[in-house]
Amino acid sequence: MRLYPIPVPAGAPPWLNLLLLAGGIVVFVVLLWQAVRYFRNNNNADDDES
């Protein structure tokens, strides 16, 4: 992985890098999805008050 090296123990199998990268992407997507859901739900509540 030359773009963003993920530190793994020496002698670890190469698929471990891909597994860690996939896990990081999943965490990022879930956080983004939660943020979008939060702001969509709260935006509707603000419109009702005025």
PQR file of N, CA, C, O and H, with PARSE charges and radii, in Angstrom:
ATOM      1  N   MET A   1       0.849  -1.183   0.000 -0.4000 1.5000
ATOM      2  CA  MET A   1       0.000   0.000   0.000 -0.0000 2.0000
ATOM      3  C   MET A   1       0.892   1.243   0.000  0.5500 1.7000
ATOM      4  O   MET A   1       1.444   1.617   1.035 -0.5500 1.4000
ATOM      5  N   ARG A   2       1.025   1.859  -1.126 -0.4000 1.5000
ATOM      6  CA  ARG A   2       1.891   3.027  -1.219 -0.0000 2.0000
ATOM      7  C   ARG A   2       1.146   4.334  -0.986  0.5500 1.7000
ATOM      8  O   ARG A   2       1.770   5.334  -0.629 -0.5500 1.4000
ATOM      9  H   ARG A   2       0.577   1.556  -1.967  0.4000 1.0000
ATOM     10  N   LEU A   3      -0.167   4.356  -1.176 -0.4000 1.5000
ATOM     11  CA  LEU A   3      -0.902   5.605  -1.008 -0.0000 2.0000
ATOM     12  C   LEU A   3      -0.957   6.019   0.461  0.5500 1.7000
ATOM     13  O   LEU A   3      -0.630   7.158   0.796 -0.5500 1.4000
ATOM     14  H   LEU A   3      -0.674   3.544  -1.465  0.4000 1.0000
ATOM     15  N   TYR A   4      -1.357   5.124   1.319 -0.4000 1.5000
ATOM     16  CA  TYR A   4      -1.445   5.405   2.748 -0.0000 2.0000
ATOM     17  C   TYR A   4      -1.054   4.146   3.505  0.5500 1.7000
ATOM     18  O   TYR A   4      -1.885   3.259   3.701 -0.5500 1.4000
ATOM     19  H   TYR A   4      -1.622   4.199   1.048  0.4000 1.0000
ATOM     20  N   PRO A   5       0.203   4.057   3.934 -0.5600 1.5000
ATOM     21  CA  PRO A   5       0.641   2.835   4.606  0.2800 2.0000
ATOM     22  C   PRO A   5      -0.006   2.690   5.983  0.5500 1.7000
ATOM     23  O   PRO A   5       0.009   3.618   6.792 -0.5500 1.4000
ATOM     24  N   ILE A   6      -0.562   1.531   6.227 -0.4000 1.5000
ATOM     25  CA  ILE A   6      -1.179   1.228   7.515 -0.0000 2.0000
ATOM     26  C   ILE A   6      -0.185   0.373   8.295  0.5500 1.7000
ATOM     27  O   ILE A   6       0.240  -0.675   7.808 -0.5500 1.4000
ATOM     28  H   ILE A   6      -0.574   0.778   5.570  0.4000 1.0000
ATOM     29  N   PRO A   7       0.193   0.808   9.503 -0.5600 1.5000
ATOM     30  CA  PRO A   7       1.186   0.033  10.253  0.2800 2.0000
ATOM     31  C   PRO A   7       0.606  -1.289  10.754  0.5500 1.7000
ATOM     32  O   PRO A   7      -0.361  -1.311  11.514 -0.5500 1.4000
ATOM     33  N   VAL A   8       1.205  -2.369  10.320 -0.4000 1.5000
ATOM     34  CA  VAL A   8       0.837  -3.705  10.783 -0.0000 2.0000
ATOM     35  C   VAL A   8       2.114  -4.396  11.250  0.5500 1.7000
ATOM     36  O   VAL A   8       3.210  -4.001  10.852 -0.5500 1.4000
ATOM     37  H   VAL A   8       1.990  -2.352   9.702  0.4000 1.0000
ATOM     38  N   PRO A   9       1.985  -5.405  12.075 -0.5600 1.5000
ATOM     39  CA  PRO A   9       3.182  -6.111  12.535  0.2800 2.0000
ATOM     40  C   PRO A   9       3.976  -6.699  11.365  0.5500 1.7000
ATOM     41  O   PRO A   9       3.412  -7.060  10.332 -0.5500 1.4000
ATOM     42  N   ALA A  10       5.273  -6.784  11.547 -0.4000 1.5000
ATOM     43  CA  ALA A  10       6.131  -7.360  10.512 -0.0000 2.0000
ATOM     44  C   ALA A  10       5.755  -8.817  10.296  0.5500 1.7000
ATOM     45  O   ALA A  10       5.520  -9.552  11.256 -0.5500 1.4000
ATOM     46  H   ALA A  10       5.731  -6.490  12.386  0.4000 1.0000
ATOM     47  N   GLY A  11       5.698  -9.228   9.056 -0.4000 1.5000
ATOM     48  CA  GLY A  11       5.355 -10.601   8.731 -0.0000 2.0000
ATOM     49  C   GLY A  11       3.863 -10.859   8.665  0.5500 1.7000
ATOM     50  O   GLY A  11       3.441 -12.004   8.501 -0.5500 1.4000
ATOM     51  H   GLY A  11       5.888  -8.631   8.277  0.4000 1.0000
ATOM     52  N   ALA A  12       3.066  -9.824   8.788 -0.4000 1.5000
ATOM     53  CA  ALA A  12       1.611 -10.002   8.703 -0.0000 2.0000
ATOM     54  C   ALA A  12       1.226 -10.270   7.251  0.5500 1.7000
ATOM     55  O   ALA A  12       1.890  -9.780   6.338 -0.5500 1.4000
ATOM     56  H   ALA A  12       3.409  -8.894   8.921  0.4000 1.0000
ATOM     57  N   PRO A  13       0.175 -11.033   7.026 -0.5600 1.5000
ATOM     58  CA  PRO A  13      -0.245 -11.311   5.648  0.2800 2.0000
ATOM     59  C   PRO A  13      -0.715 -10.029   4.950  0.5500 1.7000
ATOM     60  O   PRO A  13      -1.245  -9.129   5.602 -0.5500 1.4000
ATOM     61  N   PRO A  14      -0.526  -9.944   3.639 -0.5600 1.5000
ATOM     62  CA  PRO A  14      -0.875  -8.705   2.924  0.2800 2.0000
ATOM     63  C   PRO A  14      -2.365  -8.383   2.946  0.5500 1.7000
ATOM     64  O   PRO A  14      -2.735  -7.216   2.819 -0.5500 1.4000
ATOM     65  N   TRP A  15      -3.223  -9.375   3.100 -0.4000 1.5000
ATOM     66  CA  TRP A  15      -4.656  -9.083   3.119 -0.0000 2.0000
ATOM     67  C   TRP A  15      -5.074  -8.333   4.377  0.5500 1.7000
ATOM     68  O   TRP A  15      -6.164  -7.763   4.426 -0.5500 1.4000
ATOM     69  H   TRP A  15      -2.922 -10.323   3.203  0.4000 1.0000
ATOM     70  N   LEU A  16      -4.214  -8.330   5.395 -0.4000 1.5000
ATOM     71  CA  LEU A  16      -4.538  -7.604   6.622 -0.0000 2.0000
ATOM     72  C   LEU A  16      -4.620  -6.102   6.363  0.5500 1.7000
ATOM     73  O   LEU A  16      -5.463  -5.417   6.943 -0.5500 1.4000
ATOM     74  H   LEU A  16      -3.329  -8.793   5.355  0.4000 1.0000
ATOM     75  N   ASN A  17      -3.748  -5.586   5.496 -0.4000 1.5000
ATOM     76  CA  ASN A  17      -3.818  -4.168   5.121 -0.0000 2.0000
ATOM     77  C   ASN A  17      -5.163  -3.845   4.484  0.5500 1.7000
ATOM     78  O   ASN A  17      -5.782  -2.833   4.812 -0.5500 1.4000
ATOM     79  H   ASN A  17      -3.063  -6.141   5.025  0.4000 1.0000
ATOM     80  N   LEU A  18      -5.610  -4.696   3.584 -0.4000 1.5000
ATOM     81  CA  LEU A  18      -6.887  -4.451   2.914 -0.0000 2.0000
ATOM     82  C   LEU A  18      -8.051  -4.544   3.896  0.5500 1.7000
ATOM     83  O   LEU A  18      -9.017  -3.789   3.788 -0.5500 1.4000
ATOM     84  H   LEU A  18      -5.107  -5.518   3.318  0.4000 1.0000
ATOM     85  N   LEU A  19      -7.962  -5.463   4.849 -0.4000 1.5000
ATOM     86  CA  LEU A  19      -9.014  -5.600   5.850 -0.0000 2.0000
ATOM     87  C   LEU A  19      -9.101  -4.350   6.720  0.5500 1.7000
ATOM     88  O   LEU A  19     -10.197  -3.861   6.997 -0.5500 1.4000
ATOM     89  H   LEU A  19      -7.177  -6.076   4.937  0.4000 1.0000
ATOM     90  N   LEU A  20      -7.959  -3.833   7.149 -0.4000 1.5000
ATOM     91  CA  LEU A  20      -7.955  -2.617   7.959 -0.0000 2.0000
ATOM     92  C   LEU A  20      -8.452  -1.414   7.164  0.5500 1.7000
ATOM     93  O   LEU A  20      -9.179  -0.575   7.695 -0.5500 1.4000
ATOM     94  H   LEU A  20      -7.069  -4.230   6.924  0.4000 1.0000
ATOM     95  N   LEU A  21      -8.065  -1.329   5.906 -0.4000 1.5000
ATOM     96  CA  LEU A  21      -8.527  -0.234   5.053 -0.0000 2.0000
ATOM     97  C   LEU A  21     -10.038  -0.312   4.849  0.5500 1.7000
ATOM     98  O   LEU A  21     -10.725   0.707   4.920 -0.5500 1.4000
ATOM     99  H   LEU A  21      -7.473  -2.010   5.475  0.4000 1.0000
ATOM    100  N   ALA A  22     -10.556  -1.504   4.599 -0.4000 1.5000
ATOM    101  CA  ALA A  22     -12.000  -1.676   4.419 -0.0000 2.0000
ATOM    102  C   ALA A  22     -12.745  -1.313   5.706  0.5500 1.7000
ATOM    103  O   ALA A  22     -13.803  -0.687   5.651 -0.5500 1.4000
ATOM    104  H   ALA A  22      -9.997  -2.332   4.541  0.4000 1.0000
ATOM    105  N   GLY A  23     -12.211  -1.695   6.841 -0.4000 1.5000
ATOM    106  CA  GLY A  23     -12.838  -1.337   8.116 -0.0000 2.0000
ATOM    107  C   GLY A  23     -12.873   0.167   8.334  0.5500 1.7000
ATOM    108  O   GLY A  23     -13.871   0.703   8.816 -0.5500 1.4000
ATOM    109  H   GLY A  23     -11.351  -2.204   6.885  0.4000 1.0000
ATOM    110  N   GLY A  24     -11.792   0.849   7.983 -0.4000 1.5000
ATOM    111  CA  GLY A  24     -11.756   2.306   8.103 -0.0000 2.0000
ATOM    112  C   GLY A  24     -12.766   2.982   7.194  0.5500 1.7000
ATOM    113  O   GLY A  24     -13.406   3.959   7.585 -0.5500 1.4000
ATOM    114  H   GLY A  24     -10.981   0.414   7.592  0.4000 1.0000
ATOM    115  N   ILE A  25     -12.907   2.465   5.984 -0.4000 1.5000
ATOM    116  CA  ILE A  25     -13.884   3.029   5.047 -0.0000 2.0000
ATOM    117  C   ILE A  25     -15.299   2.818   5.568  0.5500 1.7000
ATOM    118  O   ILE A  25     -16.138   3.714   5.474 -0.5500 1.4000
ATOM    119  H   ILE A  25     -12.387   1.672   5.667  0.4000 1.0000
ATOM    120  N   VAL A  26     -15.565   1.640   6.115 -0.4000 1.5000
ATOM    121  CA  VAL A  26     -16.901   1.357   6.660 -0.0000 2.0000
ATOM    122  C   VAL A  26     -17.212   2.303   7.819  0.5500 1.7000
ATOM    123  O   VAL A  26     -18.320   2.832   7.901 -0.5500 1.4000
ATOM    124  H   VAL A  26     -14.883   0.912   6.192  0.4000 1.0000
ATOM    125  N   VAL A  27     -16.259   2.519   8.707 -0.4000 1.5000
ATOM    126  CA  VAL A  27     -16.476   3.430   9.838 -0.0000 2.0000
ATOM    127  C   VAL A  27     -16.763   4.838   9.333  0.5500 1.7000
ATOM    128  O   VAL A  27     -17.668   5.499   9.842 -0.5500 1.4000
ATOM    129  H   VAL A  27     -15.358   2.089   8.642  0.4000 1.0000
ATOM    130  N   PHE A  28     -16.011   5.310   8.343 -0.4000 1.5000
ATOM    131  CA  PHE A  28     -16.220   6.644   7.786 -0.0000 2.0000
ATOM    132  C   PHE A  28     -17.605   6.773   7.164  0.5500 1.7000
ATOM    133  O   PHE A  28     -18.290   7.773   7.379 -0.5500 1.4000
ATOM    134  H   PHE A  28     -15.276   4.773   7.929  0.4000 1.0000
ATOM    135  N   VAL A  29     -18.019   5.776   6.399 -0.4000 1.5000
ATOM    136  CA  VAL A  29     -19.333   5.820   5.738 -0.0000 2.0000
ATOM    137  C   VAL A  29     -20.455   5.820   6.775  0.5500 1.7000
ATOM    138  O   VAL A  29     -21.439   6.544   6.618 -0.5500 1.4000
ATOM    139  H   VAL A  29     -17.463   4.963   6.224  0.4000 1.0000
ATOM    140  N   VAL A  30     -20.320   5.023   7.824 -0.4000 1.5000
ATOM    141  CA  VAL A  30     -21.360   4.983   8.860 -0.0000 2.0000
ATOM    142  C   VAL A  30     -21.448   6.326   9.580  0.5500 1.7000
ATOM    143  O   VAL A  30     -22.550   6.810   9.840 -0.5500 1.4000
ATOM    144  H   VAL A  30     -19.521   4.436   7.952  0.4000 1.0000
ATOM    145  N   LEU A  31     -20.316   6.933   9.906 -0.4000 1.5000
ATOM    146  CA  LEU A  31     -20.344   8.244  10.559 -0.0000 2.0000
ATOM    147  C   LEU A  31     -20.960   9.307   9.658  0.5500 1.7000
ATOM    148  O   LEU A  31     -21.723  10.152  10.127 -0.5500 1.4000
ATOM    149  H   LEU A  31     -19.421   6.540   9.695  0.4000 1.0000
ATOM    150  N   LEU A  32     -20.637   9.273   8.382 -0.4000 1.5000
ATOM    151  CA  LEU A  32     -21.219  10.215   7.428 -0.0000 2.0000
ATOM    152  C   LEU A  32     -22.726  10.008   7.327  0.5500 1.7000
ATOM    153  O   LEU A  32     -23.481  10.980   7.309 -0.5500 1.4000
ATOM    154  H   LEU A  32     -20.017   8.587   8.001  0.4000 1.0000
ATOM    155  N   TRP A  33     -23.168   8.764   7.261 -0.4000 1.5000
ATOM    156  CA  TRP A  33     -24.594   8.449   7.175 -0.0000 2.0000
ATOM    157  C   TRP A  33     -25.331   8.935   8.423  0.5500 1.7000
ATOM    158  O   TRP A  33     -26.426   9.488   8.323 -0.5500 1.4000
ATOM    159  H   TRP A  33     -22.554   7.975   7.276  0.4000 1.0000
ATOM    160  N   GLN A  34     -24.730   8.728   9.598 -0.4000 1.5000
ATOM    161  CA  GLN A  34     -25.355   9.186  10.837 -0.0000 2.0000
ATOM    162  C   GLN A  34     -25.455  10.711  10.880  0.5500 1.7000
ATOM    163  O   GLN A  34     -26.459  11.251  11.344 -0.5500 1.4000
ATOM    164  H   GLN A  34     -23.840   8.279   9.679  0.4000 1.0000
ATOM    165  N   ALA A  35     -24.432  11.403  10.406 -0.4000 1.5000
ATOM    166  CA  ALA A  35     -24.462  12.868  10.396 -0.0000 2.0000
ATOM    167  C   ALA A  35     -25.546  13.382   9.459  0.5500 1.7000
ATOM    168  O   ALA A  35     -26.272  14.312   9.811 -0.5500 1.4000
ATOM    169  H   ALA A  35     -23.616  10.965  10.030  0.4000 1.0000
ATOM    170  N   VAL A  36     -25.666  12.800   8.287 -0.4000 1.5000
ATOM    171  CA  VAL A  36     -26.699  13.223   7.339 -0.0000 2.0000
ATOM    172  C   VAL A  36     -28.073  12.971   7.936  0.5500 1.7000
ATOM    173  O   VAL A  36     -28.956  13.823   7.837 -0.5500 1.4000
ATOM    174  H   VAL A  36     -25.076  12.045   8.002  0.4000 1.0000
ATOM    175  N   ARG A  37     -28.263  11.825   8.548 -0.4000 1.5000
ATOM    176  CA  ARG A  37     -29.553  11.502   9.164 -0.0000 2.0000
ATOM    177  C   ARG A  37     -29.890  12.470  10.289  0.5500 1.7000
ATOM    178  O   ARG A  37     -31.037  12.897  10.425 -0.5500 1.4000
ATOM    179  H   ARG A  37     -27.546  11.133   8.628  0.4000 1.0000
ATOM    180  N   TYR A  38     -28.893  12.815  11.094 -0.4000 1.5000
ATOM    181  CA  TYR A  38     -29.104  13.735  12.215 -0.0000 2.0000
ATOM    182  C   TYR A  38     -29.536  15.109  11.711  0.5500 1.7000
ATOM    183  O   TYR A  38     -30.507  15.678  12.210 -0.5500 1.4000
ATOM    184  H   TYR A  38     -27.961  12.467  10.984  0.4000 1.0000
ATOM    185  N   PHE A  39     -28.820  15.642  10.726 -0.4000 1.5000
ATOM    186  CA  PHE A  39     -29.138  16.984  10.251 -0.0000 2.0000
ATOM    187  C   PHE A  39     -30.447  17.016   9.475  0.5500 1.7000
ATOM    188  O   PHE A  39     -31.142  18.032   9.501 -0.5500 1.4000
ATOM    189  H   PHE A  39     -28.032  15.180  10.320  0.4000 1.0000
ATOM    190  N   ARG A  40     -30.799  15.955   8.796 -0.4000 1.5000
ATOM    191  CA  ARG A  40     -32.094  15.917   8.112 -0.0000 2.0000
ATOM    192  C   ARG A  40     -33.231  15.927   9.122  0.5500 1.7000
ATOM    193  O   ARG A  40     -34.214  16.644   8.937 -0.5500 1.4000
ATOM    194  H   ARG A  40     -30.235  15.130   8.774  0.4000 1.0000
ATOM    195  N   ASN A  41     -33.113  15.146  10.184 -0.4000 1.5000
ATOM    196  CA  ASN A  41     -34.171  15.074  11.195 -0.0000 2.0000
ATOM    197  C   ASN A  41     -34.303  16.388  11.956  0.5500 1.7000
ATOM    198  O   ASN A  41     -35.421  16.824  12.231 -0.5500 1.4000
ATOM    199  H   ASN A  41     -32.314  14.563  10.335  0.4000 1.0000
ATOM    200  N   ASN A  42     -33.194  17.025  12.301 -0.4000 1.5000
ATOM    201  CA  ASN A  42     -33.253  18.270  13.065 -0.0000 2.0000
ATOM    202  C   ASN A  42     -33.658  19.447  12.197  0.5500 1.7000
ATOM    203  O   ASN A  42     -34.206  20.420  12.714 -0.5500 1.4000
ATOM    204  H   ASN A  42     -32.285  16.670  12.079  0.4000 1.0000
ATOM    205  N   ASN A  43     -33.413  19.394  10.919 -0.4000 1.5000
ATOM    206  CA  ASN A  43     -33.804  20.475  10.023 -0.0000 2.0000
ATOM    207  C   ASN A  43     -35.321  20.574   9.957  0.5500 1.7000
ATOM    208  O   ASN A  43     -35.862  21.678   9.911 -0.5500 1.4000
ATOM    209  H   ASN A  43     -32.968  18.604  10.499  0.4000 1.0000
ATOM    210  N   ASN A  44     -36.008  19.456   9.952 -0.4000 1.5000
ATOM    211  CA  ASN A  44     -37.466  19.460   9.914 -0.0000 2.0000
ATOM    212  C   ASN A  44     -38.049  20.026  11.207  0.5500 1.7000
ATOM    213  O   ASN A  44     -39.080  20.697  11.165 -0.5500 1.4000
ATOM    214  H   ASN A  44     -35.568  18.558   9.989  0.4000 1.0000
ATOM    215  N   ALA A  45     -37.426  19.777  12.336 -0.4000 1.5000
ATOM    216  CA  ALA A  45     -37.923  20.279  13.613 -0.0000 2.0000
ATOM    217  C   ALA A  45     -37.807  21.801  13.671  0.5500 1.7000
ATOM    218  O   ALA A  45     -38.679  22.455  14.244 -0.5500 1.4000
ATOM    219  H   ALA A  45     -36.589  19.232  12.370  0.4000 1.0000
ATOM    220  N   ASP A  46     -36.760  22.377  13.095 -0.4000 1.5000
ATOM    221  CA  ASP A  46     -36.584  23.829  13.101 -0.0000 2.0000
ATOM    222  C   ASP A  46     -37.629  24.521  12.238  0.5500 1.7000
ATOM    223  O   ASP A  46     -38.052  25.630  12.564 -0.5500 1.4000
ATOM    224  H   ASP A  46     -36.052  21.846  12.629  0.4000 1.0000
ATOM    225  N   ASP A  47     -38.052  23.901  11.157 -0.4000 1.5000
ATOM    226  CA  ASP A  47     -39.038  24.513  10.269 -0.0000 2.0000
ATOM    227  C   ASP A  47     -40.408  24.594  10.927  0.5500 1.7000
ATOM    228  O   ASP A  47     -41.173  25.514  10.638 -0.5500 1.4000
ATOM    229  H   ASP A  47     -37.710  23.000  10.892  0.4000 1.0000
ATOM    230  N   ASP A  48     -40.732  23.654  11.799 -0.4000 1.5000
ATOM    231  CA  ASP A  48     -42.055  23.616  12.417 -0.0000 2.0000
ATOM    232  C   ASP A  48     -42.233  24.714  13.466  0.5500 1.7000
ATOM    233  O   ASP A  48     -43.358  25.149  13.713 -0.5500 1.4000
ATOM    234  H   ASP A  48     -40.110  22.906  12.034  0.4000 1.0000
ATOM    235  N   GLU A  49     -41.141  25.167  14.087 -0.4000 1.5000
ATOM    236  CA  GLU A  49     -41.246  26.136  15.172 -0.0000 2.0000
ATOM    237  C   GLU A  49     -41.574  27.536  14.678  0.5500 1.7000
ATOM    238  O   GLU A  49     -42.188  28.299  15.424 -0.5500 1.4000
ATOM    239  H   GLU A  49     -40.228  24.813  13.886  0.4000 1.0000
ATOM    240  N   SER A  50     -41.205  27.907  13.484 -0.4000 1.5000
ATOM    241  CA  SER A  50     -41.396  29.287  13.026 -0.0000 2.0000
ATOM    242  C   SER A  50     -42.723  29.529  12.371  0.5500 1.7000
ATOM    243  O   SER A  50     -43.006  30.648  11.942 -0.5500 1.4000
ATOM    244  H   SER A  50     -40.706  27.287  12.878  0.4000 1.0000
TER
END
